[in-house]
Amino acid sequence: MNGIFIRWLTLTGAILFTAYLIDGIHVSGYFSAFLAAAMLGILNALFRPIALLITLPINILTLGLFTFVINALMLKMASGLISGFEVDGFGSALLGSLMISAISWLLNSFINDRGTVTYFTADRRTRYPGRDKPENERKKENDTIDLENKGDDRWE
């Protein structure tokens, strides 16, 4: 549940940042952006798969580029349902959906399934100890278990 809330906040941030950069997208406040992110998530969960299925032939012909049009339509639908969140035209919706998708993807790439922030280190030795050694010199830990029979079907 924590992961959903964090992703919701990242989508809200992406909507606010996109509204700041694009003139055709207007958000009246944080609460409107928060509701717009929720509505966009609901629309993407309910209607986007149906729209992708219906437009599958044209999506195949355009090599998947028609998906951006579907994303723009979802953004335009969300602006029609939420007061305080307005998208002026289809061009603004298309550019806005591209930016929101890119920003949201970038921010969500740092969030794992549990909703915590993950980071990547440049030093592989901190993440994978012993990987800088050759295969035959690596310490083999927990490869075998030595058990000794102590009698009475007891092993230690």
C-alpha positions in Angstrom: 0.0 0.0 0.0 2.9 2.3 0.7 4.2 1.8 -2.8 0.9 2.9 -4.4 0.9 6.1 -2.3 4.5 7.0 -3.2 3.8 6.4 -6.9 0.7 8.6 -6.6 2.8 11.3 -5.1 5.4 11.0 -8.0 2.6 11.3 -10.5 1.3 14.4 -8.7 4.8 15.9 -8.9 5.0 15.0 -12.6 1.7 16.7 -13.3 2.7 19.8 -11.4 6.1 20.0 -13.1 4.4 19.5 -16.5 1.9 22.2 -15.8 4.7 24.5 -14.9 6.5 23.9 -18.2 3.6 23.7 -20.7 1.3 26.7 -21.2 -1.7 24.6 -22.2 -1.9 22.7 -19.0 -3.2 24.5 -15.9 -3.4 23.3 -12.3 -5.0 25.5 -9.7 -3.3 23.9 -6.7 -1.7 20.9 -5.1 -5.0 19.3 -4.2 -6.2 19.6 -7.8 -3.0 17.9 -9.0 -3.4 15.2 -6.3 -7.0 14.5 -7.6 -5.9 14.7 -11.2 -3.2 12.0 -10.5 -5.8 9.8 -8.8 -8.2 10.2 -11.7 -5.5 9.6 -14.2 -4.5 6.4 -12.4 -8.2 5.2 -12.3 -8.7 6.0 -16.0 -5.5 4.3 -17.0 -6.5 1.2 -15.0 -10.0 1.0 -16.3 -10.2 2.5 -19.8 -6.7 2.4 -21.2 -6.6 -1.4 -21.7 -9.9 -1.3 -23.5 -8.7 1.6 -25.7 -5.5 -0.2 -26.5 -7.4 -3.4 -27.5 -9.8 -1.5 -29.7 -7.1 0.4 -31.4 -4.7 -2.5 -31.7 -4.6 -2.6 -35.6 -3.7 1.1 -35.9 -1.3 0.8 -33.0 0.5 -2.1 -34.8 0.6 0.0 -38.0 2.1 3.0 -36.2 4.6 0.7 -34.4 3.1 1.7 -31.0 3.1 5.4 -31.5 -0.7 5.6 -31.3 -0.3 4.8 -27.6 0.7 8.4 -27.1 -2.6 9.5 -28.6 -4.4 7.2 -26.1 -2.4 8.7 -23.3 -3.3 12.2 -24.4 -7.0 11.2 -24.5 -6.7 9.9 -21.0 -5.1 13.1 -19.8 -7.9 15.1 -21.6 -10.6 13.0 -20.0 -9.0 13.5 -16.5 -9.0 17.3 -17.2 -12.8 17.1 -18.0 -13.5 15.3 -14.7 -11.4 17.3 -12.3 -12.1 21.0 -11.6 -8.9 22.9 -11.2 -7.1 20.8 -13.7 -7.4 22.0 -17.3 -5.8 20.9 -20.6 -6.5 23.4 -23.4 -6.1 21.4 -26.5 -5.1 18.1 -28.0 -1.5 19.3 -28.7 -1.1 20.3 -25.1 -2.5 17.0 -24.0 -0.1 15.0 -26.3 3.0 16.9 -25.2 1.8 16.8 -21.6 1.2 13.1 -21.6 4.7 12.5 -23.0 6.2 14.7 -20.3 4.2 13.2 -17.5 5.0 9.7 -18.6 8.7 10.4 -18.9 8.9 12.2 -15.5 6.8 9.6 -13.8 8.9 6.8 -15.3 12.1 8.5 -14.1 10.8 9.0 -10.6 9.3 5.6 -10.3 12.5 3.9 -11.4 13.9 4.7 -8.0 11.0 3.2 -6.1 10.9 -0.6 -5.4 7.8 -2.8 -4.9 7.6 -2.0 -1.2 7.5 1.8 -1.8 10.9 2.6 -0.5 13.5 4.6 -2.5 16.3 2.5 -4.0 19.6 3.8 -5.3 22.3 2.5 -7.4 26.0 2.7 -6.5 28.7 3.1 -9.0 31.0 0.8 -6.9 30.1 -2.8 -7.6 32.0 -4.1 -4.7 29.6 -2.5 -2.2 26.6 -4.2 -3.8 28.3 -7.5 -4.8 31.2 -8.3 -2.4 33.9 -10.5 -4.0 32.8 -9.9 -7.6 36.1 -8.2 -8.4 38.0 -11.4 -7.7 38.4 -14.2 -10.2 35.9 -17.1 -10.0 38.4 -19.6 -8.5 39.5 -17.2 -5.7 36.1 -16.2 -4.5 35.2 -17.5 -1.0 32.7 -20.2 -1.3 30.3 -19.7 1.6 27.2 -21.6 2.3 27.8 -24.0 -0.6 27.8 -27.1 1.5 26.4 -28.1 4.9 28.4 -30.6 6.9 26.3 -32.7 9.2 27.5 -35.3 11.7 25.3 -38.2 12.9 25.2 -38.1 16.7 23.1 -41.2 17.0 19.4 -41.7 17.8 18.6 -40.1 14.4 20.1 -36.9 15.5 22.2 -34.8 13.2 24.3 -31.8 14.1 
